[in-house]
């Protein structure tokens, strides 16, 4: 990097921060913020949230003895400053790239990444486990959970708070929860008075006086009066009553960008026993005016940009993304059917619902980071005759799986699940990959699952799903497809029917077996390329459930080997559905199942990852040749082989 980060360059691990003066820490924070901005401008990645946690990161590593003391970051998309300060400064250029460091904390990447994250609202639960483990092992260590205000909307966070505030066999966990409240601006109470109150409430005098008074009054009629007086008096100046009710000692809110306030407060709280709760207020994009002005836009950078100019103006892509196809379909279907309501768990922009909210604000529900609630909420709407469409990433529906089974499928309610980011997602990596939805949905009674191959089919699949009287999921990938022309009507796919896209020519006549490739989803197109070289039949299966068994059986009886291709896990996936169909009808046809392997898929360029998994045209061809090569004549090389 061109900038001069003279102080930051001396920090190879957090112990350096613990030797710095307050003035040096302020200089370090300035350099760190600039370094993060410069780094993200070159690699892309999350921006606003990381600029907002610079001072907090500096203060935590200055006050706590990391990695002996544990810091658990919620979600993890605000940990770039943490990565820079924990020995990965010179690797930031590889962020979110194949073979580089992850965009989220990973235990195998650094001992300072105490808990791997990517999904929200897990930090308090994990930190509680670590704190009680330290108690059981007789280790004197501190545990800190850093959670954002958005992640606090999930029930799991409150389940953890409820559990952390009570004793376990007479033992209270020594842990600190830091609520990073970045609701766009600093609220009025965060000022000199509140800073003073925070120091006072976290200090020894206040704690000693409070506990002493409790001891004196405990067995007197005045005890309950004093407790309620303290609670309500405190509640007049700080919004901490709810956390006190959970059993935490609440402190704050304080300015999360003020090291003169953060450091002494954290130092006070570090010496406290039992569950502590610190409420800080930060600003997303702090220190970068463009991000401060538009925190939604500057939440993440998709690629390189000039910090002086900001993100480049978006131009209309040559091909619409699947997300855009969904967004347009949602608006069109809502115009046609007033029963449609749209639901998202805090992913309005990511799921393509901005225009829908503008056009139908009364039929749009953003329920926050609460996937479980989103699904059961949809079930309730469906019970009353509405037609809910839940727009949710494949990886996030995992968090609402029980509700999908118990509240939607068992009751056979007509809820549509629009599963964005199905398959490989690229830079966000293992926590966000949509690898498992085929396997976890197709085993559920009453559920159907459609895997359209392109944009036009995606629109038709969504219409088909919406017009059913039972729950249906439609899975589609991140990014654009092949660019098929989109209609403006609301036509459907023939329900449960596959489509023959290519027939075998003459390979079988020159000594090779008749090969048929059954493709599920957008991998139809690389399968078609591979089929040109193999002279194979290709079927666009489209429906995972109901499976077009008639087509499968017809193809199996007229070919000598079958190949299934899907951008999902092989174990329990669409290929398994084909294998089950063959077995049920007593057909012993050689079957090669291609899909995502039984391993964690790393972050990186999606096309490279698909190639590494053998799911590009060349990989499909090679896999078929490896399995059936001794009996197969290749007519032409696959494209880009």
C-alpha positions in Angstrom: 0.0 0.0 0.0 1.2 3.5 -0.8 0.1 5.2 2.4 2.5 5.6 5.3 1.2 3.6 8.2 4.3 4.1 10.4 2.7 3.1 13.7 0.5 0.3 12.4 3.5 -1.3 10.7 5.0 -1.9 14.2 2.0 -4.0 15.3 2.5 -7.6 14.6 0.2 -8.8 17.3 -2.0 -7.2 19.9 0.6 -7.2 22.7 2.0 -4.1 21.0 -1.2 -2.3 21.8 -0.8 -3.0 25.4 2.4 -1.1 25.5 1.0 2.0 23.8 -0.1 5.3 25.4 -3.6 6.6 24.9 -2.3 9.2 22.4 -0.5 6.4 20.4 -3.7 4.3 20.4 -5.6 7.2 18.9 -3.0 7.6 16.2 -3.1 3.8 15.6 -6.9 4.0 15.2 -6.6 6.7 12.6 -4.0 4.7 10.6 -6.0 1.5 11.0 -9.2 3.0 9.6 -7.3 4.3 6.6 -5.6 1.0 6.1 -9.0 -0.9 6.1 -10.4 1.6 3.7 -7.4 1.3 1.4 -7.4 -2.5 1.6 -11.1 -2.9 0.9 -10.8 -0.5 -2.0 -8.4 -3.0 -3.6 -10.1 -6.3 -2.8 -13.7 -5.5 -2.2 -15.5 -6.8 0.9 -17.5 -5.4 3.8 -16.7 -1.7 4.4 -19.1 0.3 6.6 -19.3 -2.1 9.5 -15.5 -2.4 9.6 -14.9 1.3 9.6 -17.4 1.5 12.5 -15.5 -1.0 14.8 -12.0 0.4 14.6 -11.8 2.1 18.0 -13.7 -0.8 19.7 -11.2 -3.3 18.2 -8.2 -1.2 19.4 -9.7 -0.8 22.9 -10.5 -4.5 23.2 -7.1 -5.7 22.3 -5.5 -3.0 24.5 -7.5 -3.9 27.6 -7.8 -7.7 27.2 -5.0 -10.2 27.1 -5.8 -11.8 23.8 -5.7 -14.5 22.7 -5.8 -15.8 26.3 -8.8 -13.7 26.8 -11.4 -14.6 24.2 -13.2 -12.2 21.9 -16.1 -13.7 20.0 -17.3 -11.5 17.1 -20.9 -11.9 16.0 -21.5 -12.3 12.2 -17.9 -11.5 11.7 -18.2 -9.0 8.8 -16.8 -6.3 11.1 -13.5 -8.1 11.9 -11.1 -6.6 9.3 -9.5 -4.3 11.9 -9.2 -7.3 14.1 -7.5 -9.3 11.4 -5.1 -6.4 10.7 -4.0 -6.2 14.3 -3.6 -9.9 14.8 -0.8 -10.7 12.4 -2.7 -10.7 9.1 -2.0 -7.1 8.0 0.2 -8.1 5.1 -2.3 -10.8 3.9 -5.2 -8.4 3.6 -4.5 -8.2 -0.2 -5.7 -11.8 -0.4 -9.0 -11.2 1.5 -11.9 -13.3 0.3 -9.8 -14.7 -2.6 -9.0 -18.3 -3.3 -6.2 -19.4 -1.0 -6.4 -16.1 0.9 -7.8 -15.1 4.2 -11.5 -15.3 4.9 -13.9 -12.4 5.2 -15.1 -13.8 8.5 -13.3 -15.2 11.5 -12.0 -18.7 11.1 -10.5 -20.8 13.9 -8.0 -22.5 11.6 -6.8 -19.1 10.3 -5.7 -17.6 13.6 -5.6 -18.3 17.3 -7.2 -14.9 17.7 -10.3 -16.1 15.8 -11.8 -17.9 18.8 -15.0 -18.8 17.1 -15.9 -19.1 13.4 -18.9 -17.0 12.3 -20.7 -15.9 9.3 -24.4 -16.2 10.4 -25.6 -13.8 13.0 -26.6 -13.9 16.7 -24.3 -16.8 17.8 -21.7 -14.8 19.8 -23.4 -14.7 23.2 -24.1 -18.5 23.2 -20.5 -19.3 22.2 -19.0 -16.9 24.6 -21.1 -18.3 27.4 -19.8 -21.8 26.6 -16.3 -20.5 26.7 -16.7 -18.7 29.9 -18.2 -21.7 31.7 -15.6 -24.0 30.2 -12.9 -21.7 31.8 -14.7 -22.1 35.2 -14.8 -25.9 34.8 -11.1 -26.0 33.9 -10.1 -23.6 36.7 -8.7 -21.1 34.2 -8.8 -17.3 34.9 -9.7 -15.8 31.6 -12.2 -13.3 30.3 -14.6 -13.8 27.5 -16.1 -11.0 25.4 -19.0 -11.3 22.9 -19.4 -8.4 20.4 -22.8 -8.3 18.9 -24.5 -5.7 16.7 -27.9 -4.3 17.2 -29.2 -6.0 14.1 -28.1 -9.4 15.4 -29.9 -8.7 18.7 -33.2 -9.1 16.7 -32.7 -12.8 16.6 -34.3 -15.0 19.3 -31.0 -16.9 19.8 -29.3 -13.9 21.2 -32.0 -13.5 23.9 -32.0 -17.3 24.6 -28.3 -16.9 25.4 -28.8 -13.8 27.5 -31.5 -15.6 29.4 -29.2 -18.5 30.1 -26.1 -16.4 30.8 -27.8 -14.4 33.6 -28.5 -17.3 35.8 -26.1 -19.4 37.8 -25.1 -22.9 36.8 -24.7 -25.0 39.9 -24.1 -21.8 41.8 -21.6 -20.5 39.3 -22.1 -17.3 37.2 -20.2 -16.9 34.0 -17.5 -14.2 33.9 -18.3 -12.7 30.5 -18.9 -9.3 28.9 -21.4 -8.7 26.1 -20.7 -5.6 24.1 -23.7 -4.4 22.1 -22.4 -2.4 19.1 -25.4 -0.2 18.4 -24.8 1.4 15.0 -28.2 2.6 14.1 -26.9 5.3 11.8 -26.4 8.0 14.4 -25.4 8.6 18.0 -28.5 9.1 20.1 -28.8 12.1 22.3 -28.0 10.4 25.7 -24.5 9.6 24.4 -22.7 12.7 25.8 -20.7 14.0 28.7 -23.3 13.1 31.3 -23.8 9.6 30.0 -20.0 9.0 29.7 -19.7 10.0 33.3 -22.6 7.7 34.3 -21.0 4.8 32.4 -17.7 5.2 34.3 -19.5 5.5 37.5 -21.6 2.4 37.0 -18.7 0.3 35.9 -16.5 1.5 38.7 -15.7 -0.2 42.1 -17.4 2.4 44.2 -20.8 2.1 42.6 -20.6 -1.7 42.7 -19.5 -1.9 46.3 -22.1 0.6 47.4 -24.8 -1.2 45.6 -23.9 -4.7 46.9 -23.4 -3.3 50.4 -26.8 -1.8 50.4 -28.3 -5.0 49.2 -26.6 -6.9 52.1 -27.9 -4.5 54.7 -31.5 -4.3 53.3 -31.9 -7.9 52.0 -34.0 -9.1 54.9 -35.9 -5.9 55.5 -39.1 -4.5 53.9 -37.0 -1.8 52.3 -35.1 -4.2 50.1 -37.7 -4.5 47.4 -38.4 -0.8 47.4 -34.7 0.0 47.0 -34.3 -2.6 44.2 -37.2 -1.1 42.3 -36.0 2.5 43.0 -32.6 1.7 41.6 -34.1 -0.1 38.6 -36.5 2.7 37.7 -34.0 5.5 38.4 -31.4 3.8 36.2 -34.0 3.2 33.6 -34.7 7.0 33.4 -31.3 7.7 32.0 -30.2 4.4 30.4 -32.1 1.8 28.4 -30.7 -1.1 30.3 -33.6 -2.4 32.3 -34.3 -5.3 30.1 -30.6 -6.5 30.3 -30.6 -6.0 34.1 -33.7 -8.3 34.2 -31.7 -11.0 32.4 -29.1 -10.8 35.2 -26.5 -8.6 33.6 -24.9 -5.5 35.0 -25.7 -2.9 32.3 -23.4 0.0 31.5 -23.9 2.6 28.8 -24.6 3.6 26.2 -21.3 5.3 25.5 -19.6 6.6 22.4 -17.9 3.6 20.7 -15.5 5.9 18.8 -14.2 7.6 22.0 -11.2 5.8 23.3 -11.1 8.0 26.3 -14.4 6.6 27.3 -14.1 3.1 25.9 -10.8 2.1 27.5 -11.5 3.0 31.2 -15.0 1.5 31.0 -13.6 -1.7 29.6 -10.8 -1.7 32.2 -13.4 -1.4 34.9 -15.6 -4.1 33.5 -12.6 -6.5 33.0 -12.3 -6.7 36.7 -15.9 -7.5 37.4 -17.2 -11.0 38.1 -20.4 -12.3 36.6 -22.2 -11.3 33.4 -21.6 -7.7 32.3 -23.2 -5.8 29.5 -21.7 -2.7 27.8 -23.8 -0.8 25.3 -21.8 1.3 22.8 -23.0 3.4 20.0 -21.0 3.6 16.8 -21.6 4.9 13.3 -21.3 2.7 10.2 -18.7 4.0 7.9 -17.1 6.2 10.6 -14.4 8.4 9.2 -15.4 8.0 5.5 -17.9 10.6 4.6 -19.4 8.7 1.7 -20.1 5.6 3.9 -21.4 7.7 6.7 -23.9 9.4 4.3 -25.1 6.1 2.8 -24.4 3.2 5.1 -26.6 0.8 3.1 -24.8 1.4 -0.2 -21.4 1.2 1.5 -22.1 -1.8 3.5 -19.9 -3.8 1.1 -17.9 -3.2 -2.0 -18.3 -5.7 -4.8 -14.9 -4.9 -6.2 -12.2 -2.3 -6.5 -13.0 1.4 -6.2 -11.2 4.7 -5.7 -11.8 5.9 -2.1 -11.7 9.5 -3.2 -14.5 8.9 -5.7 -16.5 6.2 -3.9 -18.1 3.3 -5.5 -18.4 3.5 -9.3 -21.9 4.2 -10.6 -23.7 0.9 -11.3 -24.4 0.2 -14.9 -27.1 -2.0 -16.1 -25.6 -5.5 -16.5 -25.7 -7.1 -19.9 -27.7 -9.9 -18.3 -30.1 -9.6 -15.4 -29.2 -11.5 -12.2 -31.4 -14.2 -10.9 -32.1 -11.8 -7.9 -33.3 -9.2 -10.3 -35.5 -11.7 -12.1 -37.1 -12.6 -8.8 -37.6 -8.9 -7.8 -39.4 -8.2 -11.1 -41.5 -11.3 -10.9 -42.5 -10.5 -7.3 -43.8 -7.1 -8.4 -45.6 -8.5 -11.4 -47.2 -11.3 -9.5 -48.2 -8.9 -6.7 -49.9 -6.7 -9.3 -51.8 -9.7 -10.6 -52.7 -11.3 -7.2 -53.5 -9.2 -4.2 -53.0 -12.2 -1.9 -49.2 -12.1 -2.4 -47.2 -10.8 0.6 -43.4 -10.6 0.6 -41.2 -11.5 3.6 -37.5 -11.1 4.2 -35.3 -11.6 7.2 -33.3 -8.4 6.9 -32.2 -9.0 3.3 -34.3 -6.5 1.4 -31.5 -5.3 -0.9 -29.8 -8.7 -1.2 -33.0 -10.5 -2.1 -34.0 -7.9 -4.7 -37.1 -6.6 -2.8 -36.5 -2.8 -2.9 -38.9 -2.1 -5.8 -41.5 -4.4 -4.3 -41.5 -2.5 -1.1 -41.9 0.8 -3.0 -44.8 -0.5 -5.0 -46.5 -2.5 -2.3 -45.3 -1.2 1.1 -48.3 -2.7 3.0 -47.5 -6.1 1.7 -43.8 -6.1 2.5 -42.5 -7.4 5.8 -38.9 -7.2 6.9 -38.8 -9.2 10.1 -35.2 -8.5 11.0 -32.5 -11.2 11.5 -35.1 -13.7 12.6 -35.3 -16.6 10.1 -37.3 -18.8 12.4 -39.9 -16.1 13.0 -40.0 -15.3 9.3 -41.1 -18.8 8.4 -43.7 -19.3 11.1 -45.0 -15.7 10.4 -45.5 -16.8 6.8 -47.3 -19.9 8.0 -49.7 -17.7 10.0 -50.4 -15.5 7.0 -51.0 -18.5 4.9 -53.5 -19.9 7.4 -55.6 -16.7 6.7 -55.7 -17.2 3.0 -52.7 -15.0 1.9 -49.9 -16.3 -0.3 -46.6 -15.6 1.4 -43.3 -15.5 -0.5 -40.3 -15.8 1.8 -37.2 -14.5 0.1 -34.3 -16.0 1.9 -30.8 -17.2 1.1 -30.4 -20.9 0.9 -27.9 -20.8 3.8 -30.2 -18.8 6.0 -33.2 -21.1 5.5 -31.1 -23.6 7.5 -31.8 -21.4 10.5 -35.5 -21.8 10.0 -35.6 -25.5 9.1 -37.6 -26.7 12.1 -40.2 -24.1 11.3 -40.3 -25.1 7.6 -41.0 -28.7 8.7 -43.2 -28.2 11.7 -45.2 -25.0 10.9 -45.3 -25.1 7.1 -44.9 -28.6 5.7 -46.8 -30.6 8.2 -49.7 -28.2 7.9 -49.3 -28.2 4.1 -49.5 -24.5 3.8 -48.9 -22.7 0.5 -45.7 -20.8 1.3 -43.2 -20.1 -1.5 -39.5 -20.1 -0.5 -37.4 -18.1 -3.0 -33.9 -19.5 -2.3 -31.3 -17.1 -3.5 -27.6 -17.9 -3.4 -28.2 -21.6 -4.0 -24.9 -23.3 -4.8 -21.5 -21.7 -4.7 -21.5 -18.1 -3.6 -17.9 -17.1 -4.0 -16.1 -14.7 -1.7 -18.4 -15.2 1.3 -17.3 -18.8 1.5 -18.3 -21.8 3.6 -20.8 -20.0 5.9 -22.9 -18.7 3.0 -22.7 -21.5 0.5 -26.1 -22.9 -0.6 -24.9 -26.5 -0.7 -27.5 -28.3 1.4 -31.0 -27.1 0.5 -31.7 -29.9 -2.0 -30.9 -32.5 0.5 -32.7 -30.9 3.4 -35.8 -30.0 1.5 -36.6 -33.0 -0.7 -36.9 -35.3 2.4 -39.8 -33.3 3.8 -43.3 -34.4 3.1 -45.6 -31.9 1.2 -42.6 -29.9 0.1 -41.7 -29.4 -3.6 -38.4 -28.1 -5.0 -37.7 -26.6 -8.4 -34.2 -25.9 -9.8 -34.6 -23.7 -12.9 -31.7 -23.7 -15.4 -31.9 -20.1 -16.5 -33.5 -16.7 -16.0 -36.6 -17.5 -18.1 -37.2 -20.8 -16.3 -36.7 -19.1 -13.0 -39.6 -16.7 -13.6 -41.7 -19.6 -14.8 -40.7 -21.7 -11.8 -41.7 -18.9 -9.4 -45.1 -18.6 -11.0 -45.6 -22.4 -10.9 -44.6 -22.4 -7.2 -47.0 -19.6 -6.3 -50.0 -21.2 -8.0 -49.6 -24.4 -6.0 -51.7 -25.2 -2.9 -48.7 -26.6 -0.9 -45.2 -25.3 0.0 -42.7 -25.0 -2.8 -39.1 -23.9 -2.8 -37.4 -22.4 -5.9 -33.6 -22.4 -5.8 -31.5 -20.1 -7.9 -27.8 -19.0 -7.8 -26.1 -15.7 -7.1 -25.3 -13.7 -10.2 -26.4 -13.9 -13.8 -27.3 -16.9 -15.9 -26.8 -17.4 -19.6 -28.9 -14.5 -20.6 -32.1 -16.2 -21.9 -34.8 -13.8 -23.0 -37.3 -13.0 -20.3 -41.0 -12.8 -21.0 -43.3 -10.4 -19.2 -46.2 -12.9 -18.7 -46.8 -15.1 -15.8 -46.6 -18.5 -17.6 -45.8 -21.7 -15.7 -43.7 -24.7 -16.2 -45.5 -28.0 -16.8 -45.7 -29.2 -13.3 -43.2 -32.0 -12.4 -42.0 -32.4 -16.0 -38.4 -32.5 -17.3 -37.3 -31.4 -20.7 -35.2 -33.4 -23.2 -32.6 -30.9 -24.5 -30.2 -33.1 -26.5 -30.4 -36.6 -27.9 -27.5 -39.0 -28.3 -26.2 -39.2 -31.9 -23.9 -41.9 -33.1 -21.4 -42.6 -30.3 -23.0 -45.8 -29.4 -22.6 -47.0 -33.0 -18.8 -46.8 -32.8 -18.4 -48.8 -29.7 -19.3 -46.3 -26.9 -22.2 -46.7 -24.5 -25.2 -44.4 -24.7 -24.7 -41.8 -22.0 -27.4 -39.5 -20.6 -26.7 -36.5 -18.4 -29.6 -35.4 -16.1 -28.9 -31.8 -15.2 -30.6 -30.0 -12.3 -30.4 -26.2 -12.4 -28.0 -23.8 -14.2 -25.4 -26.6 -14.6 -27.5 -27.6 -17.6 -25.4 -25.4 -19.7 -21.9 -26.8 -18.9 -23.5 -30.2 -19.2 -24.7 -29.4 -22.7 -21.1 -28.3 -23.6 -19.7 -31.5 -22.2 -22.4 -33.5 -24.1 -21.1 -32.1 -27.4 -17.8 -33.8 -26.8 -19.3 -37.0 -25.4 -22.3 -37.1 -27.8 -24.5 -37.6 -24.7 -28.2 -37.1 -24.2 -29.0 -34.2 -21.9 -32.2 -33.8 -19.9 -33.1 -30.5 -18.2 -34.7 -32.0 -15.1 -36.0 -28.8 -13.6 -37.9 -30.5 -10.7 -36.0 -32.1 -7.9 -39.4 -32.9 -6.2 -41.6 -34.1 -7.7 -39.0 -35.9 -9.8 -40.1 -36.7 -13.3 -39.8 -40.4 -12.8 -41.3 -41.2 -16.2 -38.5 -39.3 -17.9 -35.9 -40.9 -15.7 -37.1 -44.4 -16.4 -37.5 -43.8 -20.1 -33.9 -42.5 -20.3 -32.6 -45.3 -18.1 -34.1 -47.9 -20.3 -32.7 -46.4 -23.5 -29.2 -45.6 -22.3 -26.4 -47.6 -20.8 -25.2 -45.1 -18.2 -26.6 -42.1 -16.4 -24.9 -39.0 -15.0 -26.6 -36.5 -12.7 -25.2 -33.0 -12.3 -26.2 -30.5 -9.6 -24.8 -27.5 -7.8 -25.5 -28.9 -4.4 -24.1 -31.6 -2.1 -23.9 -35.0 -3.7 -25.0 -36.7 -0.4 -28.8 -36.8 -0.3 -29.0 -34.5 -3.3 -30.9 -34.7 -6.6 -28.6 -37.5 -7.8 -29.7 -39.5 -4.8 -33.3 -38.9 -5.8 -32.5 -40.4 -9.2 -30.7 -43.4 -7.6 -33.7 -44.0 -5.3 -36.1 -43.9 -8.4 -33.9 -46.5 -10.2 -33.7 -48.7 -7.2 -37.5 -48.5 -6.6 -38.1 -49.8 -10.1 -35.4 -52.4 -10.1 -33.2 -50.8 -12.8 -29.5 -51.5 -12.3 -28.1 -48.8 -14.6 -24.6 -47.4 -13.9 -25.1 -44.0 -12.3 -22.4 -41.3 -11.8 -23.5 -38.5 -9.4 -21.7 -35.2 -9.8 -22.1 -32.3 -7.4 -20.4 -30.6 -4.5 -18.1 -32.9 -2.6 -18.4 -33.8 1.1 -16.0 -31.1 2.2 -16.1 -27.4 3.2 -16.0 -25.3 0.0 -13.6 -22.4 0.4 -14.1 -18.8 -0.6 -12.9 -17.6 -4.0 -14.0 -16.9 -7.5 -17.2 -19.0 -8.2 -16.1 -20.1 -11.6 -12.8 -21.3 -10.2 -14.5 -23.1 -7.4 -16.9 -24.8 -9.8 -13.9 -26.0 -11.9 -12.2 -27.2 -8.8 -15.3 -29.3 -7.9 -15.4 -30.6 -11.5 -18.6 -28.9 -12.3 -17.6 -26.9 -15.4 -17.9 -28.4 -18.9 -14.4 -29.8 -18.9 -14.8 -31.3 -15.4 -18.0 -33.0 -16.3 -16.5 -34.4 -19.4 -13.4 -35.7 -17.5 -15.5 -37.3 -14.8 -17.6 -39.2 -17.4 -14.4 -40.3 -19.2 -12.8 -41.4 -16.0 -15.9 -43.5 -15.1 -16.8 -44.8 -18.5 -13.7 -44.0 -20.5 -12.8 -47.5 -21.5 -16.0 -47.9 -23.3 -16.6 -44.3 -24.6 -15.5 -42.7 -27.8 -15.1 -38.9 -27.6 -16.2 -37.2 -30.7 -15.1 -33.6 -30.0 -13.2 -31.8 -27.3 -15.3 -29.8 -24.9 -15.3 -26.0 -25.2 -12.4 -24.3 -23.3 -10.9 -27.7 -22.5 
